[in-house]
Amino acid sequence: MTDARRPLRFVVIGAGMAGILAVIRLREQGFDDVTVYEKADRLGGTWRENNYPGVACDVPSILYSYSFAPNPEWTHRFSPGAEIQTYLEDVARRFDVERSVTYGEEVVHAEHDGDRWHLRTASGLTDVADVIIAATGVLHHPFVPGLDGLDNFAGDLVHTARWDASVPLAGRRVGIIGTGSSAVQTVGAVVDEVSELALFQRTAQWVLPQDNPAYSEDEKAGFRADPDSQRQLHDEISELFADGFANAVVDADSPILTRIADLCQEHLDTVVDDDLRARLTPDHRAACKRLVISGSFYEAVQRPHARLVDNEIDRIEAGGIRTVDGVLHELDVLVLATGFRVDRFMRPMEAVGPTGTRLSEAWSERPSAYLSMAVPGLPNLFMLNGPNGPVGNFSLIEVAELQMEYALQLVDQIADRTCRLVAPSTEATEAHEVARTEAAGKTVWATGCNSWYLDDRGVPMAWPWTFREFQRRMAAPDMAAYVLTD
Ligand code: NAP
């Protein structure tokens, strides 16, 4: 008779929100042999990297929390980034996550020899694993636009996702390129400090108003005394979200979208000057691009020392930005709020499967995965928040938790000796991708705008069905879609 459980060694890549979750859940399931490789020197992922002024999460804090770790200390309905970073550090401490983390090591290569994964980091460190959990994040690799002359800028140049807090802003002329969530939050946060603010807008955005009340001391004391009440609130908000907004974005005709559009229009109507309001009016439907949510943006751009520049950028010069109308907008600080390369995921790491499948080849056109989590030919490798999953104004913590429970069920099959290797079949993955691509065309993201949701073909890189459907598919793996190997 064989031993009951096969001992398994896990490597988790990345110590952000999803990597922390993976360690906690693996240990809770009795898997103690876990190492996390984190390329930075601190955990936190996106919340460690994005520390630009005003960074915040526009998903309600109670929802943007682990279901098993409610946080009574949230100060506001929507939390600033630093508070989320503190929360992640606190959870990691409470669950003793850091004893499993090796910092300063970036996994660059993983090769499966038919028995185990053999990993190598950039510094040459090697390790083995039976299972890899890639928790490398989506919004991770900053996108730097190829603007002519960018290197010539003589002032301070920063990207929102690589903020340099040593760059002074007070009393200086600051230019911000972009009108996504990062730009809008930065604008609201720095406008009081700077002497001049120029916002370079290529595309106007719909902005949903945001009310962000503080939690009172009584409310926090209530959460502390009765954590279940906060858990219940988490579940209630989650249900509301799953049955409301999450359904609306995948049905371009949804009445909820009409309501959202009305709220955005009413918000835009608060801009007093006709010309400015016209220039801030988008030419696409609300929620086609990811909704920007802000209670301070319109007020900020109407300030006397702020100006919206919607002439196209011609080039960057030592002294500032030259627009195509010939005007030089002189700047001391240039902020690139230009977003991320969203097609990277665990790359530039290369993964090579036991029969020679290479991640770089499988994803040479664009990244795809069975249910966002696994790639044919790369067994025992599961991604959290991988390609084409639920993105947008969702709690990616909730998404990662559902995916982790799904992955654990497959891991159990390995531990129970049902199989040694598990990978999705090519057929199931292709069928999923065909159905996903077709459904994606009916979502609001495909109603005629350019956004980071769209792939090179213009197809939204997102889960195109309801959140309920995602929960249903994550509840239990359909084993017919998998190839099991002994
Ligand atoms: P983004 O939404 O991709 O926005 C990038 C901005 O840069 C766009 O306005 C884009 O213009 C502009 N841009 C890019 N290249 C340009 C060029 N060559 N010339 C002029 N403008 C250029 O990036 P992001 O604001 O960093 O946000 C990315 C995502 O991160 C968000 O959608 C969201 O999912 C997440 N995020 C979330 C929060 C939160 O509160 N939860 C906060 C920040 C970020 P076009 O629109 O014309 O392409």
Residues whose N, C-alpha, C, O or C-beta is under 5 A from the ligand:
A	BS01	NAP	A56 C57 D58 V59 L139 P145 I177 G178 T179 G180 S181 S182 A183 F200 R202 T203 R290 A337 T338 G339 F340 N450 W452
